[in-house]
Amino acid sequence: MNEKYNNLVKQRDKAEKKLEQADFKARQSKYYESQRKRKARSRRLIQKGALFEKYFDAEKLSVDESEELMKMFADYVNANKPDKYKKGNPND
């Protein structure tokens, strides 16, 4: 009887360890995925900022001045944007 009990305890311990390992892998995977998404977003923002500076000759503008410049043209650009660049485009 004691031997059966010891075997059951060992099996339970192994199962708990496997569960903990699976939980750790799941958390680790979620962390790496969020890091990957964060890095991709940072890269995209840097690229778009560089394009803004290049095409609007805005290297010397402050953040507030850059925002003012973009606000001046935002309505015009959004009103005349081709359909393929609009939100909700089925080709997204």
C-alpha positions as a Markdown table, in Angstrom:
| # | Residue | x | y | z |
|---|---|---|---|---|
| 1 | Met | 0.0 | 0.0 | 0.0 |
| 2 | Asn | 2.8 | 2.4 | 0.9 |
| 3 | Glu | 4.6 | 1.7 | -2.4 |
| 4 | Lys | 1.4 | 2.5 | -4.4 |
| 5 | Tyr | 1.0 | 5.7 | -2.5 |
| 6 | Asn | 4.7 | 6.7 | -3.1 |
| 7 | Asn | 4.2 | 6.0 | -6.9 |
| 8 | Leu | 1.1 | 8.1 | -7.0 |
| 9 | Val | 2.9 | 11.0 | -5.2 |
| 10 | Lys | 5.8 | 10.7 | -7.7 |
| 11 | Gln | 3.3 | 10.8 | -10.6 |
| 12 | Arg | 1.6 | 13.8 | -9.1 |
| 13 | Asp | 4.9 | 15.6 | -8.7 |
| 14 | Lys | 5.9 | 14.8 | -12.3 |
| 15 | Ala | 2.5 | 16.1 | -13.6 |
| 16 | Glu | 2.8 | 19.3 | -11.5 |
| 17 | Lys | 6.4 | 19.8 | -12.8 |
| 18 | Lys | 5.2 | 19.3 | -16.4 |
| 19 | Leu | 2.3 | 21.7 | -15.8 |
| 20 | Glu | 4.7 | 24.3 | -14.4 |
| 21 | Gln | 7.0 | 23.9 | -17.4 |
| 22 | Ala | 4.1 | 24.3 | -19.8 |
| 23 | Asp | 2.9 | 27.4 | -18.0 |
| 24 | Phe | 6.4 | 28.9 | -18.1 |
| 25 | Lys | 6.8 | 28.2 | -21.8 |
| 26 | Ala | 3.4 | 29.8 | -22.5 |
| 27 | Arg | 4.3 | 32.9 | -20.5 |
| 28 | Gln | 7.7 | 33.0 | -22.2 |
| 29 | Ser | 6.1 | 32.7 | -25.6 |
| 30 | Lys | 3.6 | 35.5 | -24.8 |
| 31 | Tyr | 6.5 | 37.7 | -23.6 |
| 32 | Tyr | 8.6 | 37.1 | -26.8 |
| 33 | Glu | 5.6 | 37.8 | -29.0 |
| 34 | Ser | 4.8 | 41.1 | -27.3 |
| 35 | Gln | 8.5 | 42.0 | -27.6 |
| 36 | Arg | 8.5 | 41.2 | -31.3 |
| 37 | Lys | 5.3 | 43.3 | -31.8 |
| 38 | Arg | 6.8 | 46.2 | -29.8 |
| 39 | Lys | 10.0 | 46.1 | -31.8 |
| 40 | Ala | 8.1 | 46.0 | -35.1 |
| 41 | Arg | 6.0 | 49.0 | -34.1 |
| 42 | Ser | 9.1 | 50.9 | -33.0 |
| 43 | Arg | 10.8 | 50.2 | -36.3 |
| 44 | Arg | 7.7 | 51.3 | -38.3 |
| 45 | Leu | 7.4 | 54.5 | -36.3 |
| 46 | Ile | 11.1 | 55.3 | -36.9 |
| 47 | Gln | 10.7 | 54.7 | -40.6 |
| 48 | Lys | 7.6 | 56.8 | -40.9 |
| 49 | Gly | 9.3 | 59.6 | -38.9 |
| 50 | Ala | 12.3 | 59.5 | -41.2 |
| 51 | Leu | 10.1 | 59.7 | -44.2 |
| 52 | Phe | 8.2 | 62.7 | -42.7 |
| 53 | Glu | 11.5 | 64.5 | -42.1 |
| 54 | Lys | 12.8 | 63.7 | -45.6 |
| 55 | Tyr | 9.7 | 64.8 | -47.6 |
| 56 | Phe | 8.7 | 67.7 | -45.4 |
| 57 | Asp | 12.2 | 68.9 | -44.7 |
| 58 | Ala | 11.4 | 68.8 | -41.0 |
| 59 | Glu | 14.7 | 67.8 | -39.4 |
| 60 | Lys | 15.0 | 71.1 | -37.5 |
| 61 | Leu | 11.3 | 71.2 | -36.4 |
| 62 | Ser | 10.4 | 70.4 | -32.8 |
| 63 | Val | 7.7 | 67.8 | -32.0 |
| 64 | Asp | 5.1 | 70.5 | -31.5 |
| 65 | Glu | 6.0 | 72.3 | -34.8 |
| 66 | Ser | 5.9 | 68.9 | -36.6 |
| 67 | Glu | 2.5 | 68.3 | -35.3 |
| 68 | Glu | 1.3 | 71.7 | -36.3 |
| 69 | Leu | 2.7 | 71.1 | -39.8 |
| 70 | Met | 0.9 | 67.8 | -40.1 |
| 71 | Lys | -2.4 | 69.2 | -38.8 |
| 72 | Met | -2.2 | 71.9 | -41.6 |
| 73 | Phe | -2.2 | 69.2 | -44.3 |
| 74 | Ala | -4.1 | 66.4 | -42.6 |
| 75 | Asp | -7.6 | 67.3 | -43.8 |
| 76 | Tyr | -6.4 | 67.8 | -47.4 |
| 77 | Val | -4.4 | 64.6 | -47.4 |
| 78 | Asn | -7.2 | 62.5 | -45.9 |
| 79 | Ala | -9.8 | 63.9 | -48.2 |
| 80 | Asn | -7.7 | 63.2 | -51.3 |
| 81 | Lys | -6.2 | 59.9 | -50.2 |
| 82 | Pro | -6.6 | 57.1 | -52.8 |
| 83 | Asp | -8.9 | 54.3 | -51.7 |
| 84 | Lys | -6.1 | 51.8 | -51.5 |
| 85 | Tyr | -4.6 | 53.8 | -48.5 |
| 86 | Lys | -7.9 | 54.3 | -46.6 |
| 87 | Lys | -8.7 | 52.4 | -43.4 |
| 88 | Gly | -11.0 | 49.4 | -43.9 |
| 89 | Asn | -9.7 | 48.7 | -47.4 |
| 90 | Pro | -10.3 | 45.0 | -48.2 |
| 91 | Asn | -6.8 | 44.7 | -49.5 |
| 92 | Asp | -5.3 | 45.3 | -46.0 |
